[in-house]
Amino acid sequence: MKSFRQEKMFYSISEVAKMFDVNESLLRYWEKEFPSVNPAKTAKGTRQYRKEDIEAIRLVYHLVKDKGLTLAGAKQKLKENKEGVINNEEIIFRLKGVRDELIALRDEFDEMES
């Protein structure tokens, strides 16, 4: 899952799929399975993902892709302790960002030594 910076008010399904490196069809499926993933739709049916939708997808992604839970398991986990899941996922997300920054710094130092 790639990190994103909230720069726009709405994102298209293709942009969100790219953020998480998943197929658009998977996002549509998760939309049916998880009520918290509920993008706005235009009159023509085009999905417009807001920050809240992206955060909900990030939680589902974390449970299903990172932790390896089934959809039923992810639903149960969110039902039992959504705040705990949110807190844990946020910590992991931030730590991954720190790791990425440290790797970038290491690579820069390696280049300077070469």
N, C-alpha and C positions, 0 to 999 in steps of 0.2 A: 504494500500500500504506500503510495506516495503522499507526502505531506502537501498541504495546500495552504495558500494564504487567501483569506476572504477578501477578494478584490471586487467582485461583482455581486449584484443582488440575486441573480438567478444564473444557474448553470444548466446546460443541456444534458441530456442523458449520455451523449457521447463524451462530453467533458468529464462527467462523473465516472463513467466506466473507465476512462483513461486514468483518472486519479487513483482508482483502486485496482487497476489492471485486471478488470473482469469484463465479461460480455454484457452488452446492454440487456440481453434477454435475462441474465441473472438478476439484474437490478429490477426488471419488471416482475420477475418471480418473487423476489424478496418483498416487493411492494404489496403483493397479494398475501404474503405470509405474515408480515409484520406491520401492524397498523401504524406504528411510529414512522414508517417510511411512506410518506404521503405527499409526493410532490404536487404542486399546483399544475393544472392543465389549462392550456389555452382553449379557445373555442374549437380549434382544429384538433385538439387532443395532444398537442406537443407538451411534453413534461418540462416543468421548470423547477429545478431543485434549489431550495433555499438552504441556508446554513444549517437549520434544524434538521432538514432531510439528510444532509451530508453527515451530520453528527450521528444520526440514527443508523445510517448505513455503516459508518465507521464502527459502531458498536456491534452490529450484526457481523460485519467482516471479522472483527476481532474474535468473536465467539466461534464463528464457523470456520474461518480460514486459519487464524493463528492458534486457537485453542483446540480446534478439531471437533467441536461439538456438532451433533446433528441439528437440523432445524428445530426438531422437537426439544432437544436439550437446550438450545439457545433460547427458545421461547420460555421454557421453564426457568432458566437462570434469570432472565429479565423479569419474569413474574415474581420470583422469590426475592430477588435482591438487586433491583435495577440500579439503585444508587451505588452499591458496592461495585457492580460491574462498570459503571461509568467512572468511578474513581480509579479502579485498577487499570482500565483501558487508558485513561488520561495519563496516568503515571508511565505506563509502557510507551505510549505515543511520544511523550516528552523525552524519555530516556533514549528512544530510537533516534530522535532528533539530535540529542547530545552526542550519541555514538557517531552519527553521520558527520557532525561537525568535527569531532576528534579525528575521524578517518581522513577528512579533507585536510586538516592541519598536518597530520602525519605525512600525507602525500605531498603537501607543499614543502615540508622539511626535507623529505626524500629527494625532491627535485632540486632543492637548493644545494644539497650535498653532492649531487651528480655533476 
